[in-house]
Amino acid sequence: MDQFHGVGVTPRRVVGRVRQMPAPVSEPGVGSGLGAGATVEGEGERIRAASRAVQGALKARAAAASGDARGVLEATALMAADPVLVKGAVKLLDPGADGGGRSAERAVWESGAAVAAKLKSLGGYMAERAADVLDVRARIVAELRGLPAPGIPESVEPFVLAAHDLAPADTATLDPGRVIALITSGGGPQSHTAILARSLGLPAVVAAPGVEGIPDGTEVYVDGAAGTVQTGPGQPERDAAAAWAVAAAALAGGFAGANRLADGHPVPLLANVATGADAAKAAAAGAEGVGLLRTEFCFLDRDTEPSHAEQVAAYTAVFAQFPGKKVVIRTLDAGADKPLPFLTNTEEPNPALGVRGYRTDWTSPGVLARQLAAIAQAAAQSEAEVWVMAPMIATTEEAAHFTALAKDAGLPTAGVMVEVPSAALTSGHILARTDFASLGTNDLTQYAMAADRMLGPLAHLNDPWQPAVLHLIKATCDGAAAATAATGTPKPVGVCGEAAADPALAAVLVGLGVTTLSMSPRALTAVNRVLATITLHQAQTLAEAALTAPDAHTARTGARSHLPILNELGL
């Protein structure tokens, strides 16, 4: 029996047999030249055709996907036709370019390596995009060779998928009917793999060194709560997996759509969505509204800014699913891991700390104002209660400027994302000048802990249970309370980061003063069931204990020990 330790992504447990991701596309030989009878022009057209074919295949898969999966696939499809990658490859075909020509496969391989190296040199989020480039490179080479694209293995029986990490195009097309759990040695709690596993409700453990070496067919026990993978599971592990299956069936009953604590205190549970299709699923799952509408997915597959009419149509499709209910829409969160050709500078040395989110209005004025105008028109022709917020707000002046822009556009309720520690620490002043705040715990954690949230080796730092992060959340809520008292107007604080989907952490967040929680629709029922068992006073007691804990592990285990419902639900 071997045990592997990593980071649990979803608190689920399962027993199954491992299937390893197939070996990557092999590197083309060096010095193979153009080949007999081949020409630079002909091979260049082969490269362009292969690029178009890969892009078309990814776009087709994106059209059949939704939410995070669709956004990931659309972004990867855009990269498949990256002119830097394609032009670089075509240039390398020419024997005169550097004294020696390459085959089409070799040229694509070297060009992809150069683009990936450039991204890695930029660090932060851009370094994470290097893996996407290498995935696209492999797909183009496979297309040139007439071979199937690399991807998830086929299997008659459901299986546990093991890999070093998964490419975005693979994570975006996971079929939970075939893949019953994910285990990776790389990645982190906010990697593509982790995000997609949460949205699919799959048991998953990431950043678990060694799992990519487990032989095919080996039976394993995956504990997504403990973050462990065990080979040769015994009866206790089988019983735990069976108990989770029973609990999962009980949770399948759904969320009735009106979340309250045991004492009747309301804490609305909202959904994170990106498209009209997502919104329809969220409404069907009982979401009490939308706490985060990610508008960048309307922009990601574009070389140019979407038109006013296109934006209005995209927003209206979401608003239509929630008549009479709150829909919080985040303005364009471009930059860092979501670069846009018409808006962001990919040459920034550290994009995570660069011009992203609200800051793009400094370098590309007009885009934000036009987006707000489109949101206002969509809101005017719908029955939803539309709130708008800006990402990456760091100062009181920025909050006041965005609020003025929103209200000038005809949007009466304007707020800010609290993702930067400075915003948490000055939330009283910020909320005196705006209407609400929403905590983006993913970014808040990485900035508080100075740890890139995509990196597996830093996964233990990118944990929202870190007491430092909890103190920043508490500071935000305290600032909101002070602003409420000073202005006589309620200043609600929500959470729309991944932290809200953890039922135990949700209880602590409520105790810290958070008023609404927004999450993947799949998490609504579990969070509702847990919160229904505690009073506001009990939540506050849990929060105080977590704040005084010396580390994330103590904070988490302490809170979980006071929530027996978690074990009953297999969470």
C-alpha positions as CSV (number, residue, x, y, z in Angstrom):
1,M,0.0,0.0,0.0
2,D,1.3,3.4,-1.0
3,Q,-0.1,6.8,0.0
4,F,0.3,10.1,-1.8
5,H,-0.3,13.5,-0.3
6,G,-1.5,16.5,-2.1
7,V,-4.2,19.2,-2.0
8,G,-7.8,18.1,-1.9
9,V,-10.0,20.1,-4.3
10,T,-13.4,18.7,-3.7
11,P,-14.4,16.9,-0.5
12,R,-15.5,13.6,-2.2
13,R,-14.3,10.0,-1.8
14,V,-14.1,7.3,-4.3
15,V,-12.5,3.9,-5.1
16,G,-11.5,3.2,-8.7
17,R,-8.8,2.0,-11.1
18,V,-6.2,4.3,-12.4
19,R,-5.8,5.2,-16.1
20,Q,-2.7,7.3,-16.8
21,M,-2.8,10.1,-19.4
22,P,-1.1,8.8,-22.6
23,A,2.5,9.8,-23.3
24,P,2.8,13.2,-24.9
25,V,3.4,13.7,-28.6
26,S,7.0,12.8,-29.3
27,E,9.5,15.5,-30.3
28,P,10.2,15.6,-34.1
29,G,13.7,14.8,-35.1
30,V,16.3,17.6,-35.3
31,G,17.9,18.3,-38.7
32,S,15.2,16.4,-40.7
33,G,14.9,19.3,-43.2
34,L,12.0,19.9,-45.5
35,G,12.0,16.4,-46.9
36,A,12.2,15.1,-50.5
37,G,10.0,17.1,-52.8
38,A,8.7,19.5,-50.1
39,T,8.8,23.3,-50.5
40,V,8.7,26.1,-48.0
41,E,5.4,27.3,-49.5
42,G,3.8,23.9,-49.4
43,E,5.0,23.1,-45.8
44,G,3.9,26.6,-44.7
45,E,0.4,26.0,-46.0
46,R,0.4,22.6,-44.2
47,I,1.3,24.4,-40.9
48,R,-1.4,27.0,-41.4
49,A,-4.0,24.3,-42.3
50,A,-3.1,22.3,-39.3
51,S,-3.4,25.3,-37.1
52,R,-6.8,26.1,-38.5
53,A,-7.9,22.5,-38.0
54,V,-6.8,22.4,-34.4
55,Q,-8.6,25.8,-33.8
56,G,-11.7,24.5,-35.5
57,A,-11.8,21.3,-33.3
58,L,-11.3,23.3,-30.1
59,K,-14.0,25.8,-31.1
60,A,-16.4,22.9,-31.8
61,R,-15.7,21.5,-28.4
62,A,-16.2,25.0,-26.9
63,A,-19.6,25.3,-28.6
64,A,-20.7,22.1,-26.9
65,A,-19.4,23.2,-23.5
66,S,-20.5,25.9,-21.0
67,G,-19.2,28.0,-18.2
68,D,-15.5,27.6,-17.2
69,A,-15.1,24.8,-19.8
70,R,-16.3,27.0,-22.6
71,G,-14.1,29.9,-21.6
72,V,-11.0,27.7,-21.3
73,L,-11.6,26.0,-24.7
74,E,-12.3,29.3,-26.5
75,A,-9.1,30.8,-25.1
76,T,-7.1,27.7,-26.1
77,A,-8.7,27.8,-29.6
78,L,-7.6,31.4,-30.0
79,M,-4.0,30.4,-29.0
80,A,-4.0,27.7,-31.7
81,A,-4.1,30.4,-34.4
82,D,-1.6,32.6,-32.6
83,P,0.2,34.5,-35.4
84,V,3.5,34.5,-33.4
85,L,3.4,30.7,-33.1
86,V,2.4,30.1,-36.8
87,K,4.6,32.8,-38.4
88,G,7.5,31.7,-36.3
89,A,7.1,28.1,-37.5
90,V,6.8,29.1,-41.1
91,K,9.9,31.2,-40.9
92,L,11.9,28.3,-39.5
93,L,11.1,26.2,-42.7
94,D,13.3,28.4,-44.8
95,P,16.9,27.1,-45.0
96,G,18.0,30.7,-45.3
97,A,16.5,31.7,-42.0
98,D,19.4,30.5,-39.9
99,G,21.3,28.2,-42.2
100,G,19.2,25.1,-42.0
101,G,15.5,24.4,-42.8
102,R,13.2,22.3,-40.7
103,S,10.3,19.9,-41.4
104,A,6.9,21.3,-40.6
105,E,6.6,19.3,-37.4
106,R,10.1,20.4,-36.2
107,A,9.4,24.1,-37.1
108,V,6.1,24.0,-35.1
109,W,7.9,22.3,-32.2
110,E,10.7,25.0,-32.0
111,S,8.4,27.9,-32.5
112,G,6.1,26.7,-29.7
113,A,9.1,26.3,-27.4
114,A,10.1,29.8,-28.1
115,V,6.7,31.3,-27.4
116,A,6.4,29.2,-24.2
117,A,9.8,30.3,-23.0
118,K,8.9,33.9,-23.5
119,L,5.7,33.4,-21.4
120,K,7.7,31.6,-18.7
121,S,10.1,34.5,-18.5
122,L,7.3,36.8,-17.7
123,G,6.4,34.9,-14.6
124,G,3.1,34.8,-12.7
125,Y,0.0,34.1,-14.6
126,M,1.7,34.4,-18.0
127,A,4.0,31.5,-17.1
128,E,0.9,29.4,-16.5
129,R,-0.1,30.1,-20.1
130,A,3.1,28.4,-21.3
131,A,1.5,25.0,-20.7
132,D,-1.4,26.0,-23.0
133,V,1.0,26.9,-25.8
134,L,2.8,23.5,-25.4
135,D,-0.6,21.8,-25.5
136,V,-1.5,23.6,-28.7
137,R,1.9,22.8,-30.2
138,A,1.4,19.0,-29.5
139,R,-2.1,19.2,-31.2
140,I,-0.7,20.9,-34.3
141,V,2.1,18.3,-34.6
142,A,-0.4,15.5,-34.2
143,E,-2.5,17.0,-36.9
144,L,0.5,17.3,-39.2
145,R,1.3,13.6,-38.6
146,G,-2.3,12.6,-39.2
147,L,-2.6,11.3,-35.7
148,P,-5.4,11.8,-33.1
149,A,-5.0,14.7,-30.9
150,P,-3.6,13.9,-27.4
151,G,-6.2,13.7,-24.7
152,I,-8.0,11.7,-22.1
153,P,-7.8,7.9,-22.6
154,E,-10.8,5.8,-23.6
155,S,-12.1,3.1,-21.2
156,V,-15.1,0.8,-21.0
157,E,-15.2,1.2,-17.2
158,P,-15.2,4.5,-15.2
159,F,-11.7,5.3,-14.0
160,V,-9.5,7.6,-11.9
161,L,-7.5,9.8,-14.3
162,A,-3.9,10.3,-13.2
163,A,-1.4,12.7,-14.8
164,H,1.3,15.2,-14.0
165,D,-1.3,17.9,-14.9
166,L,-4.0,18.3,-17.5
167,A,-4.0,20.7,-20.4
168,P,-6.9,23.2,-20.4
169,A,-8.5,21.5,-23.5
170,D,-8.5,18.2,-21.6
171,T,-9.9,19.5,-18.3
172,A,-12.6,21.4,-20.2
173,T,-14.0,18.2,-21.8
174,L,-13.9,15.8,-18.9
175,D,-16.9,13.5,-18.9
176,P,-17.8,12.7,-15.2
177,G,-19.6,9.6,-16.5
178,R,-16.2,8.2,-17.4
179,V,-13.8,10.0,-15.2
180,I,-14.8,9.5,-11.5
181,A,-11.8,11.3,-9.9
182,L,-8.7,13.3,-10.8
183,I,-5.3,13.0,-9.3
184,T,-2.3,15.0,-10.5
185,S,1.3,15.5,-9.3
186,G,1.4,19.1,-10.6
187,G,-1.0,22.0,-10.6
188,G,-2.4,23.9,-7.6
189,P,-5.7,24.6,-5.9
190,Q,-6.6,27.3,-8.6
191,S,-5.2,25.5,-11.6
192,H,-7.4,24.6,-14.6
193,T,-7.7,21.1,-13.3
194,A,-8.9,22.1,-9.9
195,I,-11.4,24.7,-11.2
196,L,-12.9,22.2,-13.6
197,A,-13.0,19.4,-11.0
198,R,-15.0,21.7,-8.7
199,S,-17.4,22.7,-11.4
200,L,-18.0,19.0,-12.3
201,G,-18.2,17.9,-8.7
202,L,-15.4,15.4,-9.2
203,P,-13.3,14.1,-6.3
204,A,-9.8,15.5,-7.0
205,V,-6.4,15.7,-5.4
206,V,-3.7,18.0,-7.0
207,A,-0.1,18.7,-6.3
208,A,0.4,15.1,-5.1
209,P,4.0,14.1,-6.2
210,G,4.3,10.6,-7.6
211,V,0.7,9.8,-8.7
212,E,1.7,10.0,-12.4
213,G,3.8,6.9,-11.7
214,I,0.9,4.7,-10.4
215,P,0.6,1.8,-12.9
216,D,-2.4,1.6,-15.1
217,G,-5.2,-0.6,-13.6
218,T,-4.1,0.0,-10.0
219,E,-7.0,0.3,-7.6
220,V,-6.8,3.5,-5.5
221,Y,-8.9,5.3,-2.9
222,V,-9.1,9.1,-3.5
223,D,-10.0,11.3,-0.6
224,G,-10.7,14.8,-1.8
225,A,-11.3,16.0,1.7
226,A,-8.0,14.9,3.2
227,G,-6.1,15.4,-0.1
228,T,-4.7,11.8,-0.2
229,V,-4.5,9.0,-2.7
230,Q,-4.0,5.4,-1.4
231,T,-3.3,2.3,-3.4
232,G,-4.7,-1.1,-2.4
233,P,-7.7,0.3,-0.5
234,G,-9.0,-1.8,2.4
235,Q,-12.5,-2.2,3.8
236,P,-12.4,1.1,5.8
237,E,-11.7,3.0,2.6
238,R,-14.4,1.1,0.6
239,D,-16.9,1.9,3.4
240,A,-15.9,5.6,3.3
241,A,-16.4,5.7,-0.5
242,A,-19.8,3.9,-0.1
243,A,-20.9,6.3,2.6
244,W,-20.0,9.2,0.4
245,A,-22.1,7.7,-2.4
246,V,-25.1,7.5,-0.1
247,A,-24.6,11.0,1.1
248,A,-24.2,12.3,-2.5
249,A,-27.5,10.7,-3.4
250,A,-29.1,12.5,-0.4
251,L,-27.6,15.8,-1.5
252,A,-29.0,15.3,-5.0
253,G,-32.3,16.3,-3.6
254,G,-31.2,19.9,-4.4
255,F,-31.5,23.3,-2.9
256,A,-34.9,24.8,-2.3
257,G,-33.7,28.3,-3.0
258,A,-34.0,30.1,0.4
259,N,-31.0,29.6,2.6
260,R,-31.3,30.4,6.3
261,L,-29.3,29.5,9.4
262,A,-30.9,27.5,12.2
263,D,-32.1,30.7,13.9
264,G,-33.7,32.0,10.7
265,H,-30.9,34.4,9.8
266,P,-30.9,34.7,6.0
267,V,-27.6,34.2,4.0
268,P,-28.6,34.1,0.3
269,L,-26.7,31.5,-1.8
270,L,-25.9,32.8,-5.2
271,A,-24.1,31.3,-8.3
272,N,-21.0,32.1,-10.2
273,V,-21.8,32.1,-14.0
274,A,-20.3,33.2,-17.3
275,T,-23.0,32.7,-19.9
276,G,-26.8,32.5,-20.4
277,A,-26.5,28.7,-20.4
278,D,-24.7,28.7,-17.1
279,A,-27.4,31.0,-15.7
280,A,-30.1,28.6,-16.7
281,K,-28.4,25.8,-14.9
282,A,-27.9,27.9,-11.8
283,A,-31.5,28.9,-11.8
284,A,-32.5,25.3,-12.1
285,A,-30.2,24.4,-9.2
286,G,-32.1,26.9,-6.9
287,A,-29.6,29.7,-6.8
288,E,-31.1,32.8,-5.2
289,G,-29.4,35.0,-7.8
290,V,-26.0,35.6,-9.4
291,G,-23.1,36.7,-7.2
292,L,-20.5,36.8,-10.0
293,L,-21.2,37.1,-13.8
294,R,-17.7,36.9,-15.4
295,T,-18.0,39.1,-18.4
296,E,-14.5,38.4,-19.8
297,F,-15.8,35.2,-21.4
298,C,-17.7,37.4,-23.8
299,F,-14.3,38.9,-24.8
300,L,-11.8,36.0,-24.6
301,D,-12.2,34.6,-28.1
302,R,-12.0,38.0,-29.8
303,D,-9.2,39.9,-31.4
304,T,-11.3,43.0,-31.2
305,E,-13.7,44.5,-28.7
306,P,-17.3,43.0,-29.0
307,S,-19.9,45.5,-30.3
308,H,-22.4,47.1,-28.1
309,A,-25.2,44.9,-29.5
310,E,-23.1,41.7,-28.9
311,Q,-22.5,42.7,-25.3
312,V,-26.1,43.6,-24.6
313,A,-27.2,40.2,-26.0
314,A,-24.7,38.3,-23.8
315,Y,-25.7,40.1,-20.6
316,T,-29.5,39.9,-21.3
317,A,-29.3,36.1,-21.7
318,V,-28.1,35.9,-18.1
319,F,-30.4,38.5,-16.6
320,A,-33.4,36.8,-18.2
321,Q,-32.9,33.7,-16.0
322,F,-33.3,35.7,-12.7
323,P,-36.3,38.1,-13.0
324,G,-36.7,40.0,-9.8
325,K,-33.5,38.6,-8.3
326,K,-30.0,40.1,-7.9
327,V,-27.4,39.6,-10.6
328,V,-23.9,41.0,-9.7
329,I,-21.9,41.6,-12.9
330,R,-18.2,42.0,-12.8
331,T,-16.7,44.4,-15.4
332,L,-14.0,43.1,-17.6
333,D,-11.2,41.3,-15.7
334,A,-8.7,41.4,-18.4
335,G,-5.0,40.9,-17.9
336,A,-2.8,38.4,-16.0
337,D,-4.1,34.9,-17.0
338,K,-6.7,36.5,-19.3
339,P,-4.8,38.6,-21.8
340,L,-6.8,40.3,-24.6
341,P,-5.1,41.4,-27.8
342,F,-7.0,44.7,-28.0
343,L,-6.6,45.6,-24.3
344,T,-3.6,44.2,-22.5
345,N,0.2,44.3,-22.8
346,T,1.7,40.8,-22.9
347,E,5.2,42.3,-22.4
348,E,4.6,43.2,-18.8
349,P,7.3,41.6,-16.6
350,N,4.7,40.6,-13.9
351,P,1.1,40.6,-15.2
352,A,-0.4,39.6,-11.9
353,L,0.8,42.9,-10.5
354,G,0.3,44.8,-13.7
355,V,-2.5,46.5,-15.7
356,R,-5.4,44.2,-15.1
357,G,-9.1,44.5,-14.3
358,Y,-10.2,48.1,-13.5
359,R,-6.7,49.3,-14.3
360,T,-7.1,48.7,-18.0
361,D,-9.2,51.9,-18.0
362,W,-6.0,53.8,-17.5
363,T,-4.3,52.5,-20.6
364,S,-7.4,51.9,-22.8
365,P,-10.0,54.5,-21.8
366,G,-13.4,54.0,-23.3
367,V,-13.7,50.2,-23.1
368,L,-15.0,50.2,-19.5
369,A,-17.5,53.1,-20.3
370,R,-18.8,51.2,-23.3
371,Q,-19.2,48.0,-21.3
372,L,-21.1,49.9,-18.6
373,A,-23.4,51.3,-21.3
374,A,-24.1,47.9,-22.6
375,I,-24.8,46.5,-19.1
376,A,-27.2,49.4,-18.5
377,Q,-29.1,48.8,-21.6
378,A,-29.4,45.0,-20.9
379,A,-30.5,45.8,-17.3
380,A,-33.1,48.3,-18.6
381,Q,-34.8,45.7,-20.8
382,S,-34.8,42.9,-18.1
383,E,-36.5,42.4,-14.8
384,A,-33.3,41.4,-12.9
385,E,-31.9,43.5,-10.1
386,V,-28.5,44.3,-11.7
387,W,-25.5,45.3,-9.5
388,V,-22.2,46.1,-11.1
389,M,-18.7,45.8,-9.6
390,A,-15.1,46.4,-10.7
391,P,-12.2,44.0,-10.2
392,M,-8.7,44.9,-8.9
393,I,-9.7,48.0,-6.9
394,A,-6.9,49.0,-4.6
395,T,-7.8,52.6,-3.4
396,T,-10.6,54.8,-2.3
397,E,-10.1,57.0,-5.3
398,E,-10.5,54.1,-7.7
399,A,-13.7,53.0,-6.0
400,A,-15.2,56.5,-6.2
401,H,-14.2,56.8,-9.8
402,F,-15.8,53.5,-10.8
403,T,-19.0,54.2,-8.8
404,A,-19.3,57.6,-10.6
405,L,-18.8,55.9,-14.0
406,A,-21.5,53.2,-13.2
407,K,-24.0,55.7,-12.0
408,D,-23.4,58.0,-15.0
409,A,-24.2,55.0,-17.2
410,G,-27.5,54.6,-15.3
411,L,-26.6,51.7,-13.0
412,P,-27.8,52.6,-9.5
413,T,-25.9,49.9,-7.5
414,A,-22.1,49.9,-7.9
415,G,-19.5,48.1,-5.9
416,V,-16.0,46.8,-5.9
417,M,-14.1,43.5,-5.8
418,V,-11.9,43.2,-2.7
419,E,-8.9,41.1,-4.0
420,V,-6.1,43.4,-3.0
421,P,-5.1,43.6,0.7
422,S,-5.1,47.4,0.6
423,A,-8.8,47.3,-0.3
424,A,-9.5,45.0,2.7
425,L,-7.6,47.2,5.1
426,T,-9.3,50.5,3.9
427,S,-12.7,49.0,3.2
428,G,-14.4,51.5,5.5
429,H,-13.3,54.4,3.4
430,I,-14.0,52.5,0.1
431,L,-17.5,51.5,1.1
432,A,-18.3,55.0,2.2
433,R,-18.0,55.8,-1.5
434,T,-19.6,52.8,-3.1
435,D,-22.5,50.5,-2.4
436,F,-21.2,47.0,-1.7
437,A,-18.1,44.8,-1.8
438,S,-17.5,41.2,-3.0
439,L,-14.5,39.3,-1.8
440,G,-12.5,37.5,-4.5
441,T,-10.8,35.0,-2.2
442,N,-8.7,33.4,-4.9
443,D,-6.8,36.6,-5.7
444,L,-6.9,37.9,-2.1
445,T,-5.2,34.8,-0.9
446,Q,-2.4,34.9,-3.5
447,Y,-1.7,38.5,-2.9
448,A,-1.8,38.2,0.9
449,M,0.5,35.2,0.9
450,A,2.7,36.4,-2.0
451,A,2.2,33.0,-3.7
452,D,1.2,32.4,-7.4
453,R,-2.1,30.6,-7.1
454,M,-1.3,28.4,-10.1
455,L,1.8,26.8,-8.7
456,G,1.6,23.4,-7.1
457,P,4.6,23.8,-4.8
458,L,2.9,26.9,-3.2
459,A,-0.5,25.2,-2.8
460,H,-0.2,25.1,1.0
461,L,0.1,28.9,1.0
462,N,-2.8,29.4,-1.4
463,D,-5.3,28.2,1.2
464,P,-8.2,30.6,2.1
465,W,-8.1,29.1,5.6
466,Q,-4.8,30.9,6.2
467,P,-5.4,33.1,9.3
468,A,-3.9,36.1,7.5
469,V,-6.6,35.8,4.8
470,L,-9.4,35.4,7.4
471,H,-8.2,38.5,9.1
472,L,-8.4,40.5,5.8
473,I,-11.9,39.2,5.3
474,K,-12.8,40.3,8.8
475,A,-11.3,43.7,8.2
476,T,-13.4,44.1,5.1
477,C,-16.6,43.2,7.0
478,D,-15.7,45.5,9.9
479,G,-15.1,48.3,7.4
480,A,-18.5,47.7,5.9
481,A,-20.1,47.9,9.3
482,A,-18.3,51.2,10.0
483,A,-19.4,52.6,6.6
484,T,-23.0,51.4,7.3
485,A,-23.0,53.3,10.6
486,A,-21.4,56.4,9.1
487,T,-23.7,56.6,6.0
488,G,-26.9,55.1,7.4
489,T,-27.0,52.8,4.4
490,P,-26.4,49.1,4.5
491,K,-23.1,48.1,2.9
492,P,-23.3,44.3,2.2
493,V,-20.2,42.1,1.7
494,G,-20.4,39.0,-0.3
495,V,-17.9,36.3,-1.2
496,C,-17.6,35.0,-4.8
497,G,-14.3,33.2,-4.6
498,E,-13.8,29.4,-4.3
499,A,-13.9,29.7,-0.5
500,A,-17.7,30.1,-0.5
501,A,-18.1,26.6,-1.9
502,D,-16.4,24.9,1.1
503,P,-19.3,24.3,3.5
504,A,-17.1,24.5,6.6
505,L,-15.5,27.7,5.5
506,A,-18.8,29.1,4.5
507,A,-19.9,28.8,8.1
508,V,-16.8,30.7,9.2
509,L,-17.3,33.4,6.5
510,V,-20.8,34.0,7.8
511,G,-19.4,34.4,11.3
512,L,-16.9,36.9,10.0
513,G,-19.8,39.1,8.8
514,V,-20.2,38.0,5.1
515,T,-23.8,38.5,4.0
516,T,-24.0,36.5,0.8
517,L,-22.1,33.5,-0.6
518,S,-21.7,32.8,-4.4
519,M,-20.4,29.5,-5.8
520,S,-20.6,26.9,-8.4
521,P,-24.2,25.7,-8.6
522,R,-23.0,22.2,-7.7
523,A,-22.0,23.4,-4.2
524,L,-25.3,25.1,-3.3
525,T,-27.0,22.1,-1.7
526,A,-24.0,21.1,0.5
527,V,-23.5,24.6,1.7
528,N,-27.2,25.0,2.4
529,R,-27.4,21.8,4.4
530,V,-24.5,22.7,6.6
531,L,-25.5,26.3,7.3
532,A,-29.0,25.2,8.2
533,T,-27.5,23.4,11.3
534,I,-25.9,26.4,13.0
535,T,-27.0,29.7,14.4
536,L,-25.4,33.1,13.7
537,H,-23.9,33.0,17.2
538,Q,-22.3,29.6,16.5
539,A,-20.9,30.8,13.2
540,Q,-19.4,33.8,15.0
541,T,-17.8,31.4,17.6
542,L,-16.3,29.3,14.7
543,A,-15.0,32.4,13.1
544,E,-13.3,33.7,16.3
545,A,-11.6,30.3,16.7
546,A,-10.4,30.3,13.1
547,L,-9.0,33.9,13.4
548,T,-6.9,32.9,16.5
549,A,-5.6,29.7,15.0
550,P,-1.8,29.6,14.3
551,D,-2.1,28.1,10.9
552,A,-4.5,27.0,8.1
553,H,-4.6,23.4,9.2
554,T,-5.6,24.2,12.7
555,A,-8.2,26.7,11.5
556,R,-9.8,24.1,9.2
557,T,-9.7,21.1,11.5
558,G,-11.0,23.1,14.4
559,A,-14.0,24.4,12.4
560,R,-14.8,21.0,11.0
561,S,-14.7,19.3,14.4
562,H,-17.7,21.5,15.4
563,L,-19.7,20.7,12.3
564,P,-20.7,17.0,12.6
565,I,-23.1,17.4,9.7
566,L,-20.0,17.3,7.4
567,N,-19.3,13.7,8.3
568,E,-23.0,12.8,7.9
569,L,-23.0,14.3,4.4
570,G,-19.6,12.7,3.5
571,L,-18.0,16.1,3.2
